[in-house]
Amino acid sequence: MNISKEQVDDLNAVIKIEVNSDDYQPSVDKVLRNYKKQANIPGFRPGHVPMGMVKKMYGKGVLVDELNKILQSKLSEYITKEEIKYLGNPLPKEDEPLEDVELGQDFTFSYELGLAPKFEVGLSGKMKFNHYKIAIDDELIAKYKKDLARRYGSIKNIEK
């Protein structure tokens, strides 16, 4: 697996993830073996369905699910490891559609990433700010309790 970052401009980047068949094949095979054990297909005893039939029926769906799991985990690991400060979520680029997915292929996925801008707040020691201390008295607390009781309270009949 190869992950690279391409800086488009100051606020945008593209992360490319190249996934080889060696990266996803073991997890796909494991899931397909579990499907084979649990498959209940007419004409076959439970657990004795040929692997070819299981791959034909469930192979593409399992492959897409496993690719998605791998991509999400590796993308988040890469962003954390490289300490990339970003805004929002990485968005997959739509220039690589996956209509004909087959086992054994190598895939390249691209994600667009909005980077957080770098800025500094220039505060000097000469600036003065007011610090307000709010006094909470019993009257304010009683008013707050009454307001909460009015909004969220309910009337119930109590026997005892």
C-alpha positions in Angstrom: 0.0 0.0 0.0 1.3 3.4 -1.0 -0.1 6.7 0.3 1.0 10.1 -1.0 -0.1 13.7 -0.5 -0.2 16.2 -3.4 -0.6 19.8 -2.4 -3.0 21.6 -4.8 -2.8 25.0 -3.2 -2.6 26.5 0.3 -6.0 25.2 1.4 -6.5 22.1 -0.8 -4.7 18.8 -1.0 -5.2 15.4 -2.7 -4.3 12.2 -0.9 -3.8 9.2 -3.2 -4.0 5.7 -1.8 -2.8 2.8 -3.9 -4.1 -0.6 -2.8 -2.6 -3.8 -4.0 -4.3 -7.2 -4.0 -2.0 -8.3 -1.2 -3.5 -5.7 1.1 -7.1 -6.7 0.8 -7.0 -10.4 -0.4 -6.5 -12.0 3.1 -9.5 -10.2 4.7 -11.7 -10.9 1.7 -10.9 -14.6 1.8 -11.6 -14.7 5.5 -15.0 -13.1 5.1 -15.8 -15.4 2.1 -14.9 -18.5 4.2 -17.3 -17.3 6.9 -20.0 -16.8 4.3 -19.3 -20.3 3.0 -19.8 -21.8 6.5 -23.1 -19.9 7.0 -24.5 -19.9 3.5 -27.9 -21.7 3.1 -28.3 -22.1 -0.7 -30.9 -24.5 -2.1 -29.3 -27.7 -3.5 -26.4 -27.7 -1.0 -26.0 -28.7 2.6 -25.4 -25.8 4.9 -21.6 -25.2 5.1 -20.9 -27.2 2.0 -21.4 -24.7 -0.7 -18.6 -24.5 -3.3 -16.3 -21.5 -2.8 -16.7 -20.6 -6.5 -20.4 -20.1 -6.0 -19.9 -18.1 -2.9 -17.3 -15.8 -4.7 -19.7 -15.4 -7.6 -22.7 -14.5 -5.3 -20.9 -12.4 -2.7 -17.4 -11.7 -4.0 -17.9 -8.1 -5.3 -19.9 -6.9 -2.3 -17.4 -8.3 0.1 -14.5 -6.8 -1.9 -16.1 -3.4 -1.9 -16.8 -3.6 1.9 -13.3 -4.7 2.7 -11.7 -2.0 0.5 -13.9 0.6 2.2 -12.7 -0.6 5.7 -9.1 -0.6 4.6 -9.3 2.8 3.0 -11.0 4.5 6.0 -8.5 3.1 8.5 -5.4 3.8 6.4 -6.6 7.3 5.6 -7.2 8.2 9.2 -3.9 6.7 10.2 -2.1 8.7 7.6 -3.8 12.0 8.6 -3.0 11.4 12.2 0.6 10.3 11.6 1.4 13.3 9.4 -0.5 15.7 11.7 -2.5 17.2 8.9 -4.9 19.9 10.1 -8.0 19.7 8.0 -11.5 21.0 7.8 -14.5 18.8 7.2 -14.1 15.2 6.0 -11.9 13.9 3.1 -14.1 13.6 0.0 -13.5 10.9 -2.5 -12.8 12.1 -6.0 -15.3 10.8 -8.6 -12.9 10.5 -11.5 -12.3 6.8 -10.8 -15.6 4.9 -11.0 -15.7 1.3 -9.7 -18.2 -0.5 -12.0 -16.1 -3.5 -12.9 -14.5 -4.5 -9.6 -12.7 -7.9 -9.7 -10.5 -9.8 -7.2 -6.8 -9.5 -7.8 -6.9 -5.9 -9.2 -4.8 -3.0 -7.9 -6.8 0.1 -7.1 -5.9 3.8 -6.8 -8.2 6.0 -4.8 -8.0 9.8 -4.4 -9.4 11.9 -1.6 -9.8 15.7 -1.7 -8.9 17.4 1.6 -9.6 20.9 2.7 -6.7 22.1 4.8 -7.1 24.5 7.8 -5.5 27.9 7.1 -2.6 29.0 9.2 -3.2 32.3 11.0 -1.9 34.1 14.0 -3.7 36.4 16.4 -1.5 39.4 17.1 -2.2 40.4 20.7 0.2 42.7 22.4 0.7 43.2 26.1 -0.6 46.8 25.7 -4.2 45.7 25.0 -6.7 46.0 27.8 -9.7 43.7 28.3 -12.5 43.9 30.8 -13.0 40.8 33.0 -16.6 40.5 34.2 -17.4 38.5 37.3 -21.1 37.4 37.3 -22.6 37.0 40.8 -25.1 34.2 41.0 -27.6 34.8 43.8 -30.5 32.7 45.2 -33.1 34.7 43.2 -31.4 33.8 39.9 -31.2 30.1 40.8 -34.9 30.1 41.9 -35.9 31.7 38.6 -33.9 29.2 36.6 -35.5 26.2 38.5 -39.0 27.6 37.9 -38.3 28.1 34.2 -37.0 24.5 33.9 -40.0 23.1 35.8 -42.4 25.1 33.5 -40.7 23.8 30.3 -39.9 20.2 31.2 -42.2 19.4 34.1 -45.4 17.4 34.0 -48.4 17.1 36.3 -49.0 13.7 37.8 -51.7 12.4 40.1 -50.1 10.9 43.2 -52.1 8.6 45.5 -49.9 8.5 48.5 
